[in-house]
Amino acid sequence: MHPQPLLSVADVDVAGAFYAELLGGNDDHGGRHGGAVREYGRIEIGDRLVLQLHVIGAEHHHGALAQDGVPLGNGVAVWFATDAFDAAVQRVRGLRAEIVHDVHINPNARQREIWLRDPDGYLVVIAEA
């Protein structure tokens, strides 16, 4: 089994570009359904899907995934582990994202981590594998 988290976002193009750069992956899948607004995206690293993005308000076959007007990201931490931690930190710095906790050693996990916010306010953790 492999997790395939899906985040509701305000703008799939913005979130897709952010996560592709952050994770060193590709923003794949057009996800435009008869309009200019991109409704769905997939972040892939190699041939592995690591994150899905879905615009708020698009219901598709499953109904809405998030309510308009409710702040995104509350209570959610999107956590990624990498063997290339130093390179990931450089990508974080290049994005000029809000850094919540700069590089530190998590005393519980005994690994290096950096915590930041994505464009929708989700807490993102990049951890050393």
PyMOL commands that set and color helices and strands:
alter all, ss='L'
color gray80, all
select helices_A, chain A and resi 12-23+85-95
alter helices_A, ss='H'
color red, helices_A
select strands_A, chain A and resi 6-9+26-28+40-45+48-55+77-82+99-106+111-117+123-128
alter strands_A, ss='S'
color yellow, strands_A
deselect
rebuild
show_as cartoon
